[in-house]
Amino acid sequence: MKHRHLLSIGLAALITIAGTNGYAGSIGGDTITSYALDDGNDDWLHAEGSRLYDKDGNEVWLTGANWFGLNCNEALPHYLWSADCDDLLSEVADRGINVIRFPISTELILSWMNGKPNPVGSVQASYNPPVDQDDGNGGIIKAGTYGKINIDFVKEDGKTVKNSEEIFDVILGKCKKYGIKAFIDIHSPHTDNSGHNYNLWYGKAGVTTESWIESLAWMADKYKNDDTLIGFDLKNEPHGKGQEGDEAAKWDGSTDENNWAYAATKCAEAILDVNPHALIFIEGVEQSMSGAMAGDYWGMPDRRDNSPYIGAWWGGNFRGAREYPIVPKQGTSQIVYSPHDYGPSVYDQTWFAKDFTEQTLLDDYWYDTWAYINAEDIAPELIGEWGGHMDAGDNQKWMTLLRDYMINHHINHTFWCLNTNSGDTGGLWSGFNMDREAQKTSAVWEENKYALFEEALWQTSVSGKYIGLDHQRPLGVNNTGLSLTEFYKSYASTEGSNLDGGKKSQGGEGNGVDIIPTTTDQPAVTTTKKPVESTATTAATTTAAPKTTTSVSARQADWGNTNCDTTVDVADAVLLSRYVAEDKTAEVSSEGKLNADVTGDGKLNSQDVVKILRFVARMITAEELAP
């Protein structure tokens, strides 16, 4: 049956939250066991032309940010020495970031693969003895003495900090909890806070091309059943100038070890062999051959005039992809090209030496370097790094131009970066606050920079709700975000999103069940919806049967009470799961159907189940349970 899988998903969620003794977790810094609310492993994406789609053929837009640190000596995202990971990720989700790019080193992954995970450094993880303990000086350390900051980074003894692999798994679990997707980026072969300066994907810390491929295939296999980690950026900014020869990354048709196109294809094939659903993000190189003179070759000295090389940002040059595209043996459905692009505050490139506009940027650099891939419907693109300082000048102008171009042309992106400690760009965060008494931390956001960035986050056109990439979990916790299913069931055809000029869509096949009781004595009525601000020229007209002879506003709805007893509890979610799964033995009265429509979209579906479960688990209040 079409909806049968919803029953298993819903019941798995109920078991996870309730167990046999009711709610099995807590909110905030503590681990909560509701991570498995979305255990369907059905959020994988694929490419068709220049767009990315979900399993139902619905377009998606990856709009996120970078959080570096796993590539550095600390072996975990930075600032977890200042703030609680759970607190930070809940803010990230509530602010509409639907994917995080995590820079990492091959050296760290190899330590995991070899069963000897590197330890983390500079992390604040609370020492919380699970029971009262002798402090060794005649006193007692009371259980829970030192609070809850990153408490799930500590093992069961309450004081031993977990290793880097274990903590990364905790972080992925928290991403799942808040509806955030993630992918990793091999920022350098070796562990180094400045490792991005190294040209190639091999040659440091004993990393070879073979071990680089092996480590990524191992990681793809490890997480193939967790669609939180949706893909792999194979190497950050392969670069080097042509005259460096074998020491620089090139893009051509050879099988030379430093040919990035050849290496990336082999690595993509190894990953897709073990997880055919993973996205493969391919960055560019720095220089390509210009074809200026016959006989020019890679490695020859540069010329002052009529150079044999054409330059670009590190990782930004895709000119070679026209002739030598990335085509794994499995096909191109998982390939995403990922240029990096920056403004004059990072380096004052020649294309900024004028009163530049979008058109001059396209003419002088963007189009032939990377934008043609999207414009000619060759493949999707994700700008893996963009950002910079808010200077009220040329850099801010460039950021605005690129932002608008990405919105208007459906280009995915991850902003550089959340961290405050990126010297040439700054971050979206500027600092952190801690409430010791409440054991809560929060980020201080660069609000002007966030405001510029926020317009390029995927959101509904009128209500401004942020759209996540998870089919079950809404993005965030404060009712600012939607799941992918919610968007396509309730918003895509009414107000649309900030993509494609607000174009509306019916979406692919969904999982909703019409909750409106339809009988012969309830004739259909026609209602005209208020037109929204978009490119549409006429208001949308829909036909629907009334929900009941008494309006919802005139009744005191008992939200969530599916079985119409005296309480809202696990039994209501179980009954609703069975009903949505088309279990013919699951009888829900008309009043129960109205109570169960906690999303207020006129349908009963898995999103209503999840919302009731969140209430049962004390993740939301009774007021928040109401639509």
C-alpha positions as CSV (number, residue, x, y, z in Angstrom):
1,M,0.0,0.0,0.0
2,K,1.2,3.5,-0.8
3,H,1.5,4.7,2.8
4,R,2.5,1.5,4.5
5,H,6.1,2.6,5.2
6,L,4.7,5.4,7.4
7,L,3.4,3.0,9.9
8,S,6.9,1.5,10.5
9,I,8.4,5.0,10.6
10,G,5.8,6.2,13.1
11,L,6.0,3.2,15.3
12,A,9.8,3.3,15.3
13,A,9.6,6.9,16.4
14,L,7.1,6.0,19.2
15,I,9.4,3.2,20.5
16,T,12.4,5.6,20.4
17,I,10.7,8.4,22.4
18,A,8.5,6.4,24.7
19,G,10.2,3.1,25.2
20,T,8.4,1.2,27.9
21,N,8.5,4.0,30.5
22,G,7.4,7.1,28.7
23,Y,9.7,9.9,27.6
24,A,13.3,8.8,27.4
25,G,15.4,12.0,27.1
26,S,15.7,15.7,27.9
27,I,16.1,18.9,26.0
28,G,19.1,21.2,25.5
29,G,22.6,19.9,26.0
30,D,21.5,16.3,26.9
31,T,21.2,13.6,24.3
32,I,17.6,12.9,23.4
33,T,16.8,9.6,21.9
34,S,14.3,11.0,19.4
35,Y,17.0,11.1,16.7
36,A,15.4,8.1,15.1
37,L,12.2,10.0,14.4
38,D,13.5,10.1,10.9
39,D,15.0,6.7,10.3
40,G,13.5,6.1,6.9
41,N,16.9,6.8,5.2
42,D,14.9,8.4,2.3
43,D,16.3,11.9,2.1
44,W,19.0,11.2,-0.5
45,L,19.1,13.6,-3.4
46,H,20.0,13.2,-7.1
47,A,20.7,15.4,-10.1
48,E,18.8,16.0,-13.3
49,G,20.2,18.7,-15.5
50,S,21.2,21.7,-13.3
51,R,18.8,20.9,-10.5
52,L,18.8,18.6,-7.5
53,Y,15.7,16.5,-6.6
54,D,14.4,14.4,-3.8
55,K,13.1,10.8,-4.1
56,D,9.7,12.1,-5.2
57,G,11.0,14.3,-8.0
58,N,10.6,17.5,-6.0
59,E,13.3,20.2,-6.5
60,V,15.4,21.1,-3.5
61,W,17.8,23.9,-2.7
62,L,20.8,23.4,-0.5
63,T,21.4,26.7,1.4
64,G,23.9,26.4,4.2
65,A,27.1,27.3,5.8
66,N,30.6,26.0,6.7
67,W,31.7,25.1,10.2
68,F,35.4,24.3,10.2
69,G,37.6,22.7,12.8
70,L,37.6,18.9,12.0
71,N,40.5,19.7,9.6
72,C,42.5,21.4,12.4
73,N,44.5,20.3,15.4
74,E,41.4,20.4,17.6
75,A,39.7,17.6,15.5
76,L,36.3,19.0,16.1
77,P,34.3,22.1,14.9
78,H,35.7,25.2,16.5
79,Y,34.1,27.1,19.4
80,L,32.9,23.9,21.1
81,W,35.3,25.1,23.7
82,S,33.0,28.1,24.2
83,A,29.5,26.9,23.6
84,D,27.2,23.8,23.7
85,C,26.9,22.0,20.3
86,D,23.2,21.4,20.9
87,D,22.5,25.0,21.6
88,L,24.5,26.2,18.5
89,L,22.9,23.7,16.1
90,S,19.4,24.6,17.3
91,E,20.1,28.3,16.5
92,V,21.6,27.4,13.1
93,A,18.5,25.5,12.2
94,D,16.1,28.1,13.5
95,R,17.9,30.7,11.4
96,G,17.2,28.6,8.2
97,I,20.5,26.9,7.4
98,N,19.5,23.6,6.0
99,V,22.9,22.1,5.4
100,I,26.4,22.3,7.0
101,R,29.7,21.7,5.1
102,F,32.2,20.3,7.6
103,P,35.9,20.7,6.5
104,I,37.9,17.7,7.7
105,S,41.3,16.1,6.9
106,T,42.1,12.7,5.3
107,E,44.5,12.1,8.2
108,L,41.6,12.3,10.7
109,I,39.4,9.9,8.7
110,L,42.3,7.5,8.4
111,S,42.6,7.5,12.2
112,W,39.0,6.5,12.4
113,M,39.2,3.9,9.7
114,N,42.3,2.3,11.3
115,G,40.5,2.0,14.7
116,K,42.6,4.6,16.5
117,P,40.6,7.8,16.4
118,N,42.5,10.9,17.2
119,P,41.6,12.7,20.4
120,V,40.0,16.1,20.4
121,G,41.5,19.2,21.9
122,S,40.1,22.4,23.3
123,V,36.6,21.2,24.0
124,Q,34.3,22.2,26.9
125,A,32.7,19.0,28.0
126,S,31.1,18.9,31.4
127,Y,32.4,16.5,34.1
128,N,29.2,15.1,35.5
129,P,29.6,12.0,37.8
130,P,26.5,9.9,37.3
131,V,26.4,9.3,41.1
132,D,27.9,11.0,44.1
133,Q,31.6,10.4,44.2
134,D,34.4,10.9,46.7
135,D,36.6,13.8,45.6
136,G,39.7,12.3,47.2
137,N,39.9,15.0,49.9
138,G,37.2,13.9,52.3
139,G,34.4,15.6,50.3
140,I,31.7,14.5,47.9
141,I,31.2,15.5,44.3
142,K,27.5,15.5,43.8
143,A,26.1,13.9,40.7
144,G,25.6,16.5,37.9
145,T,27.8,19.1,39.7
146,Y,29.4,20.6,36.7
147,G,26.4,21.2,34.4
148,K,25.3,20.1,31.0
149,I,27.5,21.9,28.5
150,N,28.4,19.3,25.8
151,I,27.6,16.6,28.3
152,D,27.1,14.0,25.5
153,F,30.7,14.5,24.5
154,V,31.5,12.7,27.8
155,K,31.4,8.9,28.3
156,E,29.1,7.2,30.9
157,D,31.6,7.7,33.7
158,G,30.9,11.4,33.5
159,K,34.4,12.6,32.9
160,T,36.2,10.8,30.0
161,V,35.9,12.9,26.8
162,K,34.9,10.9,23.8
163,N,37.3,10.6,20.8
164,S,36.9,12.6,17.6
165,E,34.9,9.9,15.8
166,E,32.5,9.5,18.6
167,I,32.0,13.2,18.9
168,F,31.4,13.6,15.1
169,D,28.7,10.9,15.4
170,V,27.1,12.9,18.3
171,I,27.2,16.1,16.1
172,L,25.5,14.2,13.2
173,G,22.8,13.0,15.6
174,K,22.2,16.6,16.6
175,C,22.0,17.7,13.0
176,K,19.3,15.0,12.5
177,K,17.5,16.2,15.6
178,Y,17.1,19.7,14.1
179,G,16.5,18.7,10.5
180,I,19.9,19.8,9.2
181,K,21.8,17.9,6.6
182,A,25.6,17.7,6.3
183,F,28.4,16.8,4.0
184,I,32.1,16.7,4.6
185,D,34.9,18.5,2.7
186,I,38.4,17.1,2.5
187,H,40.1,20.4,3.4
188,S,43.6,19.0,3.3
189,P,45.3,15.6,3.4
190,H,47.0,16.4,6.7
191,T,45.8,17.9,10.0
192,D,46.7,21.6,9.8
193,N,44.9,24.8,10.7
194,S,46.3,26.2,7.5
195,G,46.3,23.0,5.5
196,H,44.1,24.5,2.8
197,N,47.2,26.2,1.5
198,Y,48.5,22.8,0.2
199,N,47.9,22.2,-3.5
200,L,47.0,18.5,-3.7
201,W,44.9,15.7,-2.2
202,Y,48.0,13.6,-1.5
203,G,51.6,14.0,-0.4
204,K,51.3,15.1,3.2
205,A,51.1,13.0,6.5
206,G,51.7,9.8,4.4
207,V,48.5,10.3,2.5
208,T,48.5,8.9,-1.0
209,T,45.9,9.0,-3.7
210,E,45.0,5.4,-2.8
211,S,44.6,6.1,0.9
212,W,42.5,9.2,0.2
213,I,40.1,7.2,-2.0
214,E,40.1,4.3,0.5
215,S,39.3,6.6,3.4
216,L,36.3,8.3,1.6
217,A,34.9,4.9,0.5
218,W,35.2,3.7,4.1
219,M,33.3,6.8,5.3
220,A,30.7,6.4,2.6
221,D,30.1,2.8,3.7
222,K,29.9,3.7,7.4
223,Y,27.2,6.3,6.9
224,K,25.4,4.8,3.9
225,N,22.3,4.2,6.2
226,D,22.3,7.7,7.6
227,D,20.9,10.3,5.2
228,T,22.0,13.1,7.5
229,L,25.4,12.9,5.8
230,I,24.2,13.4,2.2
231,G,27.6,13.7,0.4
232,F,31.3,14.2,0.0
233,D,33.3,17.2,-1.2
234,L,36.3,15.3,-2.5
235,K,39.0,18.0,-2.0
236,N,39.0,21.6,-1.0
237,E,40.4,24.0,-3.6
238,P,42.9,21.8,-5.6
239,H,45.3,24.5,-6.9
240,G,48.7,25.4,-8.0
241,K,50.0,27.4,-11.0
242,G,50.7,25.7,-14.3
243,Q,54.5,26.3,-14.2
244,E,54.6,24.2,-11.0
245,G,53.9,21.2,-13.2
246,D,53.5,18.0,-11.2
247,E,53.1,19.9,-8.0
248,A,50.0,21.7,-9.1
249,A,46.5,20.3,-9.7
250,K,45.5,20.3,-13.4
251,W,42.3,19.3,-15.3
252,D,42.9,17.5,-18.5
253,G,42.4,14.1,-20.2
254,S,45.5,12.4,-18.8
255,T,45.9,9.7,-16.2
256,D,48.6,11.7,-14.4
257,E,48.4,11.6,-10.6
258,N,48.0,15.4,-10.4
259,N,45.1,15.4,-12.9
260,W,42.3,16.3,-10.7
261,A,39.6,15.3,-13.2
262,Y,41.0,11.7,-13.3
263,A,41.5,11.4,-9.6
264,A,38.1,12.8,-8.8
265,T,36.4,10.4,-11.2
266,K,38.1,7.4,-9.6
267,C,37.3,8.6,-6.1
268,A,33.6,9.2,-7.0
269,E,33.4,5.7,-8.4
270,A,34.7,4.2,-5.2
271,I,32.2,6.1,-3.1
272,L,29.2,5.3,-5.3
273,D,30.2,1.7,-5.3
274,V,29.3,1.5,-1.6
275,N,26.6,4.3,-1.5
276,P,25.0,5.0,-4.8
277,H,22.8,7.7,-3.3
278,A,25.6,10.0,-2.0
279,L,26.2,13.4,-3.7
280,I,29.7,13.9,-4.9
281,F,30.8,17.5,-4.8
282,I,33.6,18.3,-7.3
283,E,35.6,21.5,-7.0
284,G,37.6,23.1,-9.7
285,V,41.3,23.9,-10.0
286,E,43.2,27.2,-10.1
287,Q,44.6,27.4,-13.6
288,S,43.8,25.9,-17.0
289,M,45.5,26.1,-20.3
290,S,44.6,29.1,-22.4
291,G,45.4,27.7,-25.8
292,A,47.2,31.0,-26.5
293,M,49.9,29.4,-28.7
294,A,50.4,26.1,-30.4
295,G,52.7,23.8,-28.5
296,D,52.0,25.2,-25.0
297,Y,52.0,22.5,-22.3
298,W,51.3,22.1,-18.6
299,G,54.4,22.9,-16.6
300,M,56.0,25.3,-19.1
301,P,57.2,28.7,-17.7
302,D,54.6,31.5,-17.7
303,R,54.8,34.4,-20.2
304,R,54.3,38.0,-19.3
305,D,52.1,38.5,-22.4
306,N,49.8,36.0,-24.0
307,S,50.1,33.6,-21.0
308,P,49.6,29.9,-21.6
309,Y,47.5,29.8,-18.4
310,I,44.1,31.2,-17.4
311,G,43.8,31.9,-13.6
312,A,40.9,31.7,-11.2
313,W,40.2,31.4,-7.5
314,W,41.6,28.3,-5.9
315,G,39.0,25.6,-6.6
316,G,37.1,27.9,-9.0
317,N,38.3,27.0,-12.5
318,F,36.0,24.6,-14.4
319,R,37.1,25.5,-17.9
320,G,38.5,22.0,-18.3
321,A,35.1,20.4,-17.5
322,R,33.8,21.4,-20.9
323,E,36.0,18.9,-22.7
324,Y,36.7,16.6,-19.8
325,P,33.5,16.4,-17.6
326,I,33.4,14.1,-14.5
327,V,31.6,11.0,-15.7
328,P,31.8,8.1,-13.2
329,K,31.0,4.6,-14.4
330,Q,27.7,4.8,-12.4
331,G,26.6,7.9,-14.4
332,T,26.3,11.6,-13.5
333,S,23.2,11.6,-11.4
334,Q,25.1,12.3,-8.2
335,I,27.7,14.8,-9.5
336,V,27.6,18.4,-8.3
337,Y,30.2,20.9,-9.4
338,S,31.3,23.1,-6.5
339,P,33.2,26.3,-7.4
340,H,34.5,28.7,-4.7
341,D,34.1,32.4,-5.3
342,Y,35.2,35.4,-3.3
343,G,35.2,39.2,-3.5
344,P,38.0,41.9,-3.4
345,S,38.4,41.8,0.4
346,V,40.0,38.3,0.0
347,Y,42.1,39.3,-3.1
348,D,41.6,42.2,-5.5
349,Q,41.3,40.2,-8.8
350,T,41.4,41.9,-12.2
351,W,37.6,41.6,-12.7
352,F,37.1,43.9,-9.8
353,A,39.1,46.7,-11.3
354,K,36.1,48.6,-12.7
355,D,32.6,49.5,-11.6
356,F,31.7,45.9,-11.8
357,T,28.1,44.6,-12.3
358,E,26.6,41.2,-12.6
359,Q,27.0,41.4,-16.3
360,T,30.7,42.4,-16.2
361,L,31.4,39.6,-13.7
362,L,29.8,37.1,-16.0
363,D,31.6,38.5,-19.0
364,D,35.0,38.8,-17.3
365,Y,35.0,35.7,-15.1
366,W,32.0,33.9,-13.9
367,Y,30.4,32.5,-17.1
368,D,33.4,30.8,-18.8
369,T,34.9,29.8,-15.5
370,W,32.0,28.1,-13.8
371,A,28.5,29.6,-14.4
372,Y,28.1,28.0,-17.8
373,I,27.6,24.6,-16.1
374,N,24.4,25.8,-14.5
375,A,23.3,28.1,-17.3
376,E,23.6,25.3,-20.0
377,D,21.9,22.8,-17.8
378,I,25.0,20.5,-17.7
379,A,24.9,19.8,-13.9
380,P,23.9,21.3,-10.6
381,E,26.3,23.6,-8.9
382,L,27.0,24.4,-5.2
383,I,29.1,27.4,-4.4
384,G,31.0,25.7,-1.6
385,E,32.5,28.9,-0.3
386,W,31.5,32.5,-0.6
387,G,31.4,35.3,1.9
388,G,33.5,38.1,3.3
389,H,33.6,41.3,5.3
390,M,30.8,43.7,5.4
391,D,32.7,46.8,4.2
392,A,29.9,48.9,2.8
393,G,31.9,48.9,-0.4
394,D,33.0,46.7,-3.2
395,N,33.1,43.5,-1.2
396,Q,29.6,43.9,0.1
397,K,28.5,44.8,-3.4
398,W,30.1,41.6,-4.8
399,M,28.4,39.5,-2.1
400,T,25.0,41.0,-3.0
401,L,25.5,40.4,-6.7
402,L,26.5,36.8,-6.2
403,R,23.8,36.1,-3.7
404,D,21.1,37.4,-6.1
405,Y,22.6,35.5,-9.0
406,M,22.4,32.2,-7.0
407,I,18.8,32.9,-6.0
408,N,17.8,33.8,-9.6
409,H,19.5,30.7,-11.1
410,H,18.8,28.1,-8.5
411,I,22.5,27.6,-7.5
412,N,23.1,25.8,-4.2
413,H,25.6,27.3,-1.7
414,T,27.3,27.0,1.6
415,F,28.5,30.3,3.1
416,W,32.0,30.7,4.5
417,C,31.5,30.5,7.4
418,L,29.9,30.2,10.9
419,N,33.3,30.5,12.7
420,T,34.5,33.9,13.9
421,N,38.1,32.9,13.3
422,S,38.4,33.1,9.5
423,G,40.9,35.8,9.1
424,D,40.1,36.9,5.5
425,T,36.3,36.8,5.8
426,G,35.1,36.8,9.4
427,G,32.1,34.7,10.2
428,L,28.4,34.8,10.9
429,W,29.1,34.5,14.6
430,S,31.0,37.2,16.5
431,G,31.0,35.7,19.9
432,F,29.2,33.5,22.5
433,N,27.2,34.0,25.7
434,M,26.8,31.6,28.5
435,D,24.0,31.5,31.1
436,R,25.7,29.5,33.9
437,E,22.6,29.2,36.0
438,A,20.5,27.9,33.2
439,Q,23.4,26.0,31.7
440,K,22.6,27.4,28.2
441,T,24.9,29.0,25.7
442,S,24.1,31.1,22.6
443,A,25.9,32.6,19.7
444,V,26.2,36.3,19.1
445,W,25.4,36.7,15.4
446,E,26.8,39.3,13.0
447,E,23.3,40.5,12.2
448,N,24.1,42.7,9.2
449,K,26.0,39.9,7.5
450,Y,23.3,37.4,8.4
451,A,20.7,39.7,6.9
452,L,22.5,39.8,3.6
453,F,23.0,36.0,3.7
454,E,19.5,35.2,4.9
455,E,17.8,36.3,1.7
456,A,19.6,33.4,0.0
457,L,18.2,30.8,2.4
458,W,15.4,28.6,1.0
459,Q,12.1,29.9,2.4
460,T,8.5,30.3,1.5
461,S,7.6,33.4,-0.4
462,V,5.0,35.0,1.9
463,S,5.3,33.4,5.4
464,G,9.1,33.3,5.3
465,K,9.3,29.8,6.7
466,Y,12.6,28.1,6.2
467,I,12.6,24.9,4.2
468,G,14.6,21.9,5.3
469,L,15.8,18.9,3.3
470,D,14.4,16.2,5.7
471,H,11.1,14.7,4.7
472,Q,10.0,14.1,8.3
473,R,11.9,16.6,10.6
474,P,11.0,20.3,10.4
475,L,14.0,22.6,10.2
476,G,14.6,24.0,13.7
477,V,12.5,24.0,16.9
478,N,10.8,27.3,17.1
479,N,8.3,26.9,14.4
480,T,10.3,28.9,11.9
481,G,11.0,25.9,9.6
482,L,9.3,23.2,7.6
483,S,10.1,19.7,6.5
484,L,10.4,19.0,2.8
485,T,7.1,17.1,3.0
486,E,5.3,20.0,4.7
487,F,6.6,22.5,2.1
488,Y,5.4,20.4,-0.9
489,K,2.1,19.5,0.7
490,S,1.0,22.9,2.1
491,Y,3.1,25.7,0.7
492,A,4.6,24.9,-2.8
493,S,1.3,25.3,-4.6
494,T,0.1,28.3,-2.6
495,E,2.9,30.7,-2.0
496,G,5.9,28.9,-3.5
497,S,9.4,29.8,-2.4
498,N,12.1,32.4,-3.1
499,L,13.4,30.3,-6.0
500,D,12.6,30.9,-9.7
501,G,10.7,34.1,-9.1
502,G,8.3,32.5,-6.6
503,K,7.2,29.9,-9.1
504,K,4.6,27.6,-7.5
505,S,4.6,23.8,-7.8
506,Q,2.4,20.9,-7.0
507,G,5.3,18.8,-6.0
508,G,5.8,15.1,-6.5
509,E,3.8,12.2,-5.0
510,G,3.2,12.9,-1.3
511,N,2.0,11.0,1.7
512,G,-1.0,13.0,2.8
513,V,-4.5,11.6,3.6
514,D,-7.4,13.9,3.0
515,I,-9.0,14.4,6.4
516,I,-12.1,16.3,5.2
517,P,-15.2,14.2,5.7
518,T,-17.0,14.1,2.3
519,T,-20.7,13.1,2.3
520,T,-23.6,13.8,0.0
521,D,-25.0,16.4,2.4
522,Q,-21.8,18.4,2.4
523,P,-21.6,20.0,-1.0
524,A,-18.2,21.3,-2.2
525,V,-17.7,25.0,-1.9
526,T,-15.4,27.2,-3.9
527,T,-13.0,29.6,-2.2
528,T,-10.7,32.1,-3.7
529,K,-7.3,32.5,-2.0
530,K,-5.7,35.9,-1.5
531,P,-3.1,36.3,-4.2
532,V,0.5,36.3,-3.0
533,E,3.3,38.6,-4.3
534,S,4.9,36.7,-7.1
535,T,5.2,36.5,-10.8
536,A,1.7,35.0,-11.0
537,T,-0.9,37.4,-12.5
538,T,-4.1,35.8,-11.1
539,A,-5.3,34.5,-7.8
540,A,-5.4,30.8,-7.3
541,T,-8.9,29.2,-7.0
542,T,-9.4,25.9,-5.2
543,T,-12.4,23.7,-4.5
544,A,-12.8,22.0,-1.1
545,A,-15.4,20.4,1.1
546,P,-15.9,22.1,4.5
547,K,-14.2,20.4,7.4
548,T,-17.3,20.5,9.6
549,T,-20.6,22.4,10.0
550,T,-18.9,24.2,13.0
551,S,-15.8,26.2,12.2
552,V,-12.6,25.3,14.0
553,S,-12.4,28.9,15.3
554,A,-15.8,28.4,17.0
555,R,-14.9,25.3,18.8
556,Q,-12.3,24.5,21.5
557,A,-10.0,22.1,19.6
558,D,-8.4,19.4,21.7
559,W,-5.2,19.4,19.6
560,G,-3.5,16.1,19.2
561,N,-6.2,14.1,20.9
562,T,-6.8,11.6,18.0
563,N,-8.7,9.0,20.0
564,C,-10.8,11.7,21.8
565,D,-10.1,10.5,25.3
566,T,-9.0,12.8,28.2
567,T,-5.3,13.1,27.4
568,V,-2.8,13.6,24.5
569,D,-0.3,10.7,24.8
570,V,1.5,8.1,22.8
571,A,-1.7,6.3,22.1
572,D,-2.9,9.2,20.0
573,A,0.3,9.1,17.9
574,V,0.0,5.3,17.4
575,L,-3.6,5.6,16.2
576,L,-2.7,8.4,13.8
577,S,0.3,6.5,12.5
578,R,-2.0,3.5,11.7
579,Y,-4.6,5.7,10.1
580,V,-2.1,7.5,7.9
581,A,-0.7,4.1,6.9
582,E,-4.2,3.1,5.7
583,D,-4.7,0.5,8.4
584,K,-8.4,-0.2,7.9
585,T,-8.8,-1.2,11.5
586,A,-7.7,2.2,12.7
587,E,-10.9,4.1,13.2
588,V,-10.7,7.9,13.8
589,S,-13.8,9.9,14.3
590,S,-14.5,13.2,12.5
591,E,-13.7,15.0,15.8
592,G,-10.5,13.0,16.2
593,K,-9.4,13.9,12.6
594,L,-9.8,17.5,13.4
595,N,-7.9,17.2,16.6
596,A,-5.1,15.4,14.8
597,D,-4.6,18.0,12.2
598,V,-2.0,19.8,14.3
599,T,-0.1,21.2,11.3
600,G,-3.4,22.9,10.1
601,D,-3.0,22.0,6.5
602,G,-6.2,20.1,6.1
603,K,-4.4,16.8,5.7
604,L,-3.4,14.0,8.0
605,N,0.2,12.8,7.4
606,S,3.4,11.9,9.1
607,Q,4.1,15.5,10.0
608,D,1.1,15.5,12.3
609,V,2.4,12.3,13.9
610,V,5.8,13.9,14.4
611,K,4.4,17.0,15.9
612,I,2.2,15.1,18.4
613,L,5.3,13.0,19.3
614,R,7.3,16.1,19.9
615,F,4.6,17.3,22.3
616,V,4.5,13.9,24.1
617,A,8.3,14.1,24.4
618,R,8.0,17.7,25.9
619,M,9.9,19.2,23.0
620,I,7.1,21.7,22.4
621,T,4.3,23.2,24.5
622,A,0.6,22.8,24.2
623,E,0.4,26.2,22.6
624,E,3.0,25.2,20.0
625,L,1.2,22.0,19.3
626,A,-1.8,24.0,18.0
627,P,-1.5,24.9,14.3
